[in-house]
Amino acid sequence: MIIRIFRPTIQTGKEGEFESFLRDTAIPLVSQQSGLLAQHVGKPREPSSTEYVYVTVWENVESIRAFAGERWQEAVIAPEEEHLLKDTWIGHYEVIQTD
């Protein structure tokens, strides 16, 4: 399993618009992807921060590639989302079996 972490920093004042985009577009789209096992979205607790986190868990790299394409190690940014973003970071991690 692969954990994919996307950390977008949102333009100040655009947080509500970004949250609407997540609710109405991004989460429904990702939810339909084959191989997706879980997804969690978090908003900053610190009032001065505009960095969000979007964590998805996938069966394997092939599942991510089917969703994101050959450049699967990069963030998938929708055109209608671009103006909301100040910066982005993405990382991928192998799940460590603990039992």
DSSP file (Angstrom, degrees, kcal/mol; ACC not computed):
  #  RESIDUE AA STRUCTURE BP1 BP2  ACC     N-H-->O    O-->H-N    N-H-->O    O-->H-N    TCO  KAPPA ALPHA  PHI   PSI    X-CA   Y-CA   Z-CA
    1    1 A M              0   0    0      0, 0.0    94,-2.2     0, 0.0     2,-0.4   0.000 360.0 360.0 360.0 149.0    0.0    0.0    0.0
    2    2 A I  E     -AB  58  94A   0     56,-2.4    56,-3.0    92,-0.2     2,-0.5  -0.969 360.0-150.0-122.4 130.7    1.1    3.5   -0.7
    3    3 A I  E     -AB  57  93A   0     90,-3.2    90,-2.4    -2,-0.4     2,-0.5  -0.882  13.7-163.5 -96.6 126.8    0.3    6.7    1.3
    4    4 A R  E     -AB  56  92A   0     52,-3.2    52,-2.7    -2,-0.5     2,-0.5  -0.960   3.8-167.1-113.8 121.4    0.1    9.8   -0.9
    5    5 A I  E     -AB  55  91A   0     86,-2.9    86,-2.1    -2,-0.5     2,-0.5  -0.945   5.0-173.4-115.7 121.9    0.3   13.1    1.0
    6    6 A F  E     -AB  54  90A   0     48,-2.4    48,-2.6    -2,-0.5    84,-0.2  -0.963   0.1-173.9-113.6 122.7   -0.6   16.3   -0.7
    7    7 A R  E     - B   0  89A   0     82,-3.2    82,-0.8    -2,-0.5     2,-0.4  -0.857   7.3-176.8-120.0  95.0    0.0   19.5    1.2
    8    8 A P  E     - B   0  88A   0      0, 0.0    44,-2.8     0, 0.0     2,-0.6  -0.739  17.9-147.4 -90.6 138.9   -1.3   22.6   -0.6
    9    9 A T  E     -CB  51  87A   0     78,-3.3    77,-3.6    -2,-0.4    78,-1.6  -0.931  24.0-142.5-101.0 126.0   -0.8   26.1    0.8
   10   10 A I  E     - B   0  85A   0     40,-2.6    75,-0.2    -2,-0.6     5,-0.1  -0.610  19.9 -99.7 -95.2 146.0   -3.8   28.2   -0.2
   11   11 A Q    >   -     0   0    0     73,-3.2     3,-2.3    -2,-0.3     4,-0.2  -0.394  54.5 -94.7 -58.0 135.0   -3.8   31.9   -1.2
   12   12 A T  T 3  S+     0   0    0      1,-0.3    -1,-0.1     2,-0.1    38,-0.0  -0.290 112.6  20.7 -55.5 132.1   -4.9   34.0    1.8
   13   13 A G  T 3  S+     0   0    0     -3,-0.1    -1,-0.3     1,-0.0     4,-0.2   0.327 104.9  87.2  90.6  -7.2   -8.6   34.6    1.7
   14   14 A K    <>  +     0   0    0     -3,-2.3     4,-2.5    70,-0.1     5,-0.2   0.287  52.1 105.1-105.6   8.7   -9.3   31.7   -0.6
   15   15 A E  H  > S+     0   0    0      1,-0.2     4,-2.7     2,-0.2     5,-0.2   0.908  80.4  48.4 -59.1 -45.8   -9.7   29.1    2.0
   16   16 A G  H  > S+     0   0    0      1,-0.2     4,-2.1     2,-0.2    -1,-0.2   0.909 112.3  48.8 -61.6 -42.6  -13.5   28.9    1.8
   17   17 A E  H  > S+     0   0    0      2,-0.2     4,-2.2     1,-0.2    -1,-0.2   0.894 111.7  50.1 -64.3 -39.7  -13.3   28.6   -2.0
   18   18 A F  H  X S+     0   0    0     -4,-2.5     4,-2.6     2,-0.2    -2,-0.2   0.918 109.3  50.7 -64.9 -43.5  -10.7   25.8   -1.7
   19   19 A E  H  X S+     0   0    0     -4,-2.7     4,-2.5     1,-0.2    -2,-0.2   0.877 110.0  50.6 -63.4 -36.9  -12.8   23.9    0.8
   20   20 A S  H  X S+     0   0    0     -4,-2.1     4,-3.0     2,-0.2     5,-0.3   0.911 109.2  51.3 -64.5 -42.4  -15.8   24.1   -1.6
   21   21 A F  H  X>S+     0   0    0     -4,-2.2     4,-2.4     2,-0.2     5,-1.9   0.920 111.0  48.6 -60.4 -44.0  -13.6   22.8   -4.4
   22   22 A L  I  <>S+     0   0    0     -4,-2.6     5,-2.6     3,-0.2    -2,-0.2   0.961 116.6  41.8 -58.7 -52.3  -12.5   19.9   -2.2
   23   23 A R  I  <5S+     0   0    0     -4,-2.5    -2,-0.2     1,-0.2    -1,-0.2   0.905 124.7  33.9 -61.9 -45.6  -16.1   19.1   -1.2
   24   24 A D  I  <5S+     0   0    0     -4,-3.0    -1,-0.2    -5,-0.2    -2,-0.2   0.756 135.8   6.5 -88.0 -26.6  -17.7   19.5   -4.6
   25   25 A T  I  X5S+     0   0    0     -4,-2.4     4,-2.0    -5,-0.3    -3,-0.2   0.751 121.2  44.9-123.9 -60.6  -15.0   18.4   -7.0
   26   26 A A  I  ><S+     0   0    0     -5,-1.9     4,-2.8     1,-0.2     5,-0.3   0.943 113.6  44.6 -65.0 -52.9  -11.8   16.8   -5.7
   27   27 A I  H  ><S+     0   0    0     -5,-2.6     4,-2.5    -6,-0.2    -1,-0.2   0.924 114.8  48.2 -63.2 -45.6  -13.1   14.4   -3.1
   28   28 A P  H  > S+     0   0    0      0, 0.0     4,-0.8     0, 0.0    -1,-0.2   0.905 114.1  48.5 -60.5 -38.5  -16.0   13.0   -5.3
   29   29 A L  H >< S+     0   0    0     -4,-2.0     3,-0.8     1,-0.2     4,-0.3   0.952 114.4  43.3 -64.9 -49.9  -13.5   12.6   -8.2
   30   30 A V  H >< S+     0   0    0     -4,-2.8     3,-1.8     1,-0.2    -1,-0.2   0.866 105.9  63.8 -65.3 -35.9  -10.9   10.8   -6.1
   31   31 A S  H 3< S+     0   0    0     -4,-2.5    -1,-0.2    -5,-0.3    -2,-0.2   0.776  98.6  55.8 -59.0 -27.1  -13.6    8.7   -4.3
   32   32 A Q  T << S+     0   0    0     -3,-0.8    -1,-0.3    -4,-0.8     2,-0.2   0.528  82.9 113.4 -83.1  -6.6  -14.4    7.1   -7.7
   33   33 A Q    X   -     0   0    0     -3,-1.8     3,-1.4    -4,-0.3     2,-0.2  -0.470  69.7-121.8 -77.3 134.0  -10.8    5.9   -8.4
   34   34 A S  T 3  S+     0   0    0      1,-0.2    33,-0.1    -2,-0.2     3,-0.1  -0.500  97.2  28.0 -68.5 136.6  -10.1    2.1   -8.4
   35   35 A G  T 3  S+     0   0    0      1,-0.3    24,-2.4    -2,-0.2     2,-0.4   0.340  82.5 133.8  93.2  -7.3   -7.5    1.1   -5.9
   36   36 A L  E <   +D   58   0A   0     -3,-1.4    -1,-0.3    22,-0.2    22,-0.2  -0.658  25.9 175.2 -76.5 127.0   -8.3    4.0   -3.4
   37   37 A L  E     -     0   0A   0     20,-3.6     2,-0.3    -2,-0.4    21,-0.2   0.753  60.6 -10.6-102.4 -32.5   -8.5    2.5    0.1
   38   38 A A  E     -D   57   0A   0     19,-1.4    19,-2.6     2,-0.0    -1,-0.4  -0.985  52.3-164.8-162.4 157.0   -8.9    5.7    2.2
   39   39 A Q  E     -D   56   0A   0     -2,-0.3     2,-0.4    17,-0.2    17,-0.2  -0.980   5.7-179.0-150.2 142.9   -8.8    9.5    2.1
   40   40 A H  E     -D   55   0A   0     15,-2.7    15,-3.1    -2,-0.3     2,-0.4  -0.999   8.3-161.2-141.8 137.7   -8.6   12.1    4.8
   41   41 A V  E     -D   54   0A   0     -2,-0.4     2,-0.4    13,-0.2    13,-0.2  -0.972  10.1-172.6-121.9 135.1   -8.6   15.9    4.4
   42   42 A G  E     -D   53   0A   0     11,-3.1    11,-2.3    -2,-0.4    -2,-0.0  -0.967  10.6-153.3-128.6 145.4   -7.4   18.3    7.1
   43   43 A K        -     0   0    0     -2,-0.4     9,-0.1     9,-0.2     7,-0.1  -0.778  40.0 -84.5-109.4 160.1   -7.4   22.0    7.5
   44   44 A P        -     0   0    0      0, 0.0    -1,-0.1     0, 0.0     8,-0.1  -0.316  24.5-161.5 -66.4 141.4   -5.0   24.0    9.6
   45   45 A R  S    S+     0   0    0     -3,-0.0     3,-0.0    -2,-0.0    -2,-0.0   0.733  75.1  84.2 -87.7 -27.4   -5.7   24.5   13.3
   46   46 A E  S >  S-     0   0    0      1,-0.1     3,-2.1     2,-0.0     0, 0.0  -0.673  77.6-143.9 -77.9 119.1   -3.3   27.4   13.5
   47   47 A P  T 3  S+     0   0    0      0, 0.0    -1,-0.1     0, 0.0    -2,-0.0   0.757  97.3  55.2 -57.6 -26.7   -5.3   30.5   12.4
   48   48 A S  T 3  S+     0   0    0      2,-0.0     2,-0.3    -3,-0.0    -2,-0.0   0.535  94.7  86.1 -86.3  -4.2   -2.3   32.0   10.6
   49   49 A S    <   -     0   0    0     -3,-2.1   -40,-0.0     1,-0.1     0, 0.0  -0.712  46.6-177.2 -98.0 146.8   -1.7   29.0    8.4
   50   50 A T        +     0   0    0     -2,-0.3   -40,-2.6    -7,-0.1     2,-0.6   0.045  47.1 122.1-122.9  22.3   -3.3   28.2    5.1
   51   51 A E  B     -C    9   0A   0    -42,-0.2   -42,-0.2    -8,-0.0     2,-0.2  -0.782  39.6-173.9 -90.7 123.0   -1.6   24.8    4.6
   52   52 A Y        -     0   0    0    -44,-2.8     2,-0.4    -2,-0.6    -9,-0.2  -0.557  13.0-140.5-102.5 171.1   -4.1   21.9    4.2
   53   53 A V  E     - D   0  42A   0    -11,-2.3   -11,-3.1    -2,-0.2     2,-0.5  -0.999  11.5-171.7-137.4 137.2   -3.3   18.2    4.0
   54   54 A Y  E     -AD   6  41A   0    -48,-2.6   -48,-2.4    -2,-0.4     2,-0.5  -0.945  11.8-171.6-128.7 107.6   -5.0   15.6    1.8
   55   55 A V  E     +AD   5  40A   0    -15,-3.1   -15,-2.7    -2,-0.5     2,-0.4  -0.882   5.4 178.2-106.5 125.6   -3.9   12.0    2.6
   56   56 A T  E     -AD   4  39A   0    -52,-2.7   -52,-3.2    -2,-0.5     2,-0.5  -0.942  16.4-150.8-122.8 149.4   -4.9    9.2    0.4
   57   57 A V  E     -AD   3  38A   0    -19,-2.6   -20,-3.6    -2,-0.4   -19,-1.4  -0.985  18.2-170.7-121.5 128.2   -4.1    5.5    0.7
   58   58 A W  E     -AD   2  36A   0    -56,-3.0   -56,-2.4    -2,-0.5   -22,-0.2  -0.833  32.7-124.4-120.5 153.3   -3.8    3.4   -2.4
   59   59 A E  S    S-     0   0    0    -24,-2.4     2,-0.3    -2,-0.3    -1,-0.1   0.903  86.6 -30.5 -59.3 -43.1   -3.5   -0.3   -3.1
   60   60 A N     >  -     0   0    0    -25,-0.2     4,-1.4   -59,-0.1     3,-0.5  -0.954  69.1 -83.5-165.3 175.7   -0.3    0.2   -5.2
   61   61 A V  H  > S+     0   0    0     -2,-0.3     4,-3.0     1,-0.2     5,-0.2   0.856 121.4  62.2 -62.7 -35.2    1.6    2.5   -7.5
   62   62 A E  H  > S+     0   0    0      1,-0.2     4,-2.2     2,-0.2    -1,-0.2   0.872 101.2  52.7 -60.1 -36.5   -0.4    1.3  -10.4
   63   63 A S  H  > S+     0   0    0     -3,-0.5     4,-1.3     2,-0.2    -1,-0.2   0.913 111.4  45.7 -64.2 -43.0   -3.6    2.6   -8.8
   64   64 A I  H  X S+     0   0    0     -4,-1.4     4,-3.6     1,-0.2     5,-0.4   0.922 111.6  52.4 -65.4 -43.2   -2.1    6.0   -8.3
   65   65 A R  H  X S+     0   0    0     -4,-3.0     4,-2.5     1,-0.2    -2,-0.2   0.880 105.2  54.9 -61.4 -38.5   -0.8    5.9  -11.9
   66   66 A A  H  < S+     0   0    0     -4,-2.2    -1,-0.2    -5,-0.2    -2,-0.2   0.854 117.8  36.8 -63.0 -33.9   -4.3    5.1  -13.2
   67   67 A F  H  < S+     0   0    0     -4,-1.3    -2,-0.2    -3,-0.3    -1,-0.2   0.916 130.8  26.6 -80.8 -48.2   -5.5    8.2  -11.4
   68   68 A A  H  < S-     0   0    0     -4,-3.6     3,-0.4     1,-0.3    -3,-0.2   0.596  99.9-132.1 -99.6 -13.5   -2.7   10.6  -11.9
   69   69 A G    ><  -     0   0    0     -4,-2.5     3,-0.8    -5,-0.4    -1,-0.3  -0.375  53.1 -37.9  90.4-173.3   -1.0    9.4  -15.1
   70   70 A E  T 3  S+     0   0    0      1,-0.3     3,-0.3     2,-0.1     2,-0.3   0.750 135.5  59.3 -63.0 -25.1    2.6    8.8  -15.9
   71   71 A R  T >   +     0   0    0     -3,-0.4     3,-2.1     1,-0.2    -1,-0.3  -0.230  68.0 143.5 -94.9  44.7    3.7   11.8  -13.8
   72   72 A W  T <   +     0   0    0     -3,-0.8    -1,-0.2     1,-0.3    -2,-0.1   0.661  58.8  67.6 -61.8 -19.6    2.0   10.2  -10.8
   73   73 A Q  T 3  S+     0   0    0     -3,-0.3    -1,-0.3     2,-0.1     2,-0.3   0.488  93.6  73.9 -81.6  -0.8    4.7   11.5   -8.4
   74   74 A E  S <  S-     0   0    0     -3,-2.1     2,-0.1    -6,-0.1    17,-0.1  -0.729  95.6 -92.4-106.7 159.7    3.5   15.1   -9.0
   75   75 A A        -     0   0    0     -2,-0.3     2,-0.8     1,-0.1    -1,-0.1  -0.408  30.7-127.8 -68.9 144.6    0.3   16.7   -7.7
   76   76 A V        -     0   0    0     -2,-0.1     2,-0.6    -4,-0.1    -1,-0.1  -0.870  32.2-173.7 -92.9 110.3   -2.8   16.5   -9.8
   77   77 A I        -     0   0    0     -2,-0.8     5,-0.0     4,-0.0    -2,-0.0  -0.932  15.1-143.0-113.2 118.7   -4.0   20.2  -10.0
   78   78 A A    >>  -     0   0    0     -2,-0.6     3,-1.9     1,-0.1     4,-1.3  -0.518  22.3-120.4 -75.5 146.0   -7.3   20.9  -11.7
   79   79 A P  H 3> S+     0   0    0      0, 0.0     4,-0.5     0, 0.0     3,-0.3   0.865 114.7  54.1 -54.0 -38.0   -7.4   24.1  -13.8
   80   80 A E  H 34 S+     0   0    0      1,-0.2   -59,-0.1     2,-0.1    -2,-0.0   0.549 110.0  48.8 -76.1  -5.2  -10.2   25.5  -11.6
   81   81 A E  H X> S+     0   0    0     -3,-1.9     3,-2.0     2,-0.1     4,-0.6   0.671  87.8  85.0 -99.6 -25.2   -8.0   24.9   -8.5
   82   82 A E  H >< S+     0   0    0     -4,-1.3     3,-1.3    -3,-0.3    -2,-0.1   0.836  85.0  53.7 -51.8 -45.5   -4.8   26.6   -9.8
   83   83 A H  T 3< S+     0   0    0     -4,-0.5    -1,-0.3     1,-0.3    -2,-0.1   0.649 104.2  58.5 -68.6 -13.7   -5.6   30.2   -8.8
   84   84 A L  T <4 S+     0   0    0     -3,-2.0   -73,-3.2   -74,-0.1     2,-0.4   0.676  90.1  89.8 -85.5 -18.6   -6.3   29.1   -5.2
   85   85 A L  E <<  +B   10   0A   0     -3,-1.3   -75,-0.2    -4,-0.6     3,-0.1  -0.644  39.7 173.6 -93.2 133.3   -2.8   27.6   -4.6
   86   86 A K  E    S-     0   0A   0    -77,-3.6     2,-0.3     1,-0.4   -76,-0.2   0.772  77.2 -15.1 -95.3 -39.8    0.2   29.5   -3.3
   87   87 A D  E     -B    9   0A   0    -78,-1.6   -78,-3.3     2,-0.0    -1,-0.4  -0.976  61.6-154.3-159.5 157.7    2.4   26.4   -3.0
   88   88 A T  E     -B    8   0A   0     -2,-0.3     2,-0.3   -80,-0.2   -82,-0.0  -0.980   6.3-173.4-139.8 154.7    2.2   22.6   -3.1
   89   89 A W  E     -B    7   0A   0    -82,-0.8   -82,-3.2    -2,-0.3     2,-0.3  -0.990   7.3-174.3-142.1 142.0    4.1   19.6   -1.8
   90   90 A I  E     +B    6   0A   0     -2,-0.3     2,-0.3   -84,-0.2   -84,-0.2  -0.999   4.2 175.2-139.7 143.8    3.5   15.9   -2.4
   91   91 A G  E     -B    5   0A   0    -86,-2.1   -86,-2.9    -2,-0.3     2,-0.4  -0.985  16.5-147.5-145.6 155.5    5.1   12.8   -1.0
   92   92 A H  E     -B    4   0A   0     -2,-0.3     2,-0.4   -88,-0.2   -88,-0.2  -0.973  16.0-175.0-127.5 139.4    4.6    9.0   -1.3
   93   93 A Y  E     -B    3   0A   0    -90,-2.4   -90,-3.2    -2,-0.4     2,-0.3  -0.991  24.9-125.4-137.7 138.9    5.3    6.5    1.4
   94   94 A E  E     -B    2   0A   0     -2,-0.4     2,-0.3   -92,-0.2   -92,-0.2  -0.655  36.9-115.1 -76.9 137.3    5.2    2.7    1.6
   95   95 A V        -     0   0    0    -94,-2.2     2,-0.6    -2,-0.3    -1,-0.1  -0.592  24.2-139.0 -73.6 132.2    2.9    1.4    4.4
   96   96 A I        -     0   0    0     -2,-0.3     2,-0.4     2,-0.0    -1,-0.0  -0.843  15.2-129.8 -93.3 122.6    4.9   -0.4    7.1
   97   97 A Q        +     0   0    0     -2,-0.6    -1,-0.0     1,-0.1     0, 0.0  -0.593  27.2 179.9 -72.1 127.0    3.1   -3.5    8.4
   98   98 A T              0   0    0     -2,-0.4    -1,-0.1     1,-0.1    -2,-0.0   0.361 360.0 360.0-112.9   3.0    3.0   -3.3   12.2
   99   99 A D              0   0    0      0, 0.0    -1,-0.1     0, 0.0    -2,-0.1   0.431 360.0 360.0-118.2 360.0    1.2   -6.5   13.0
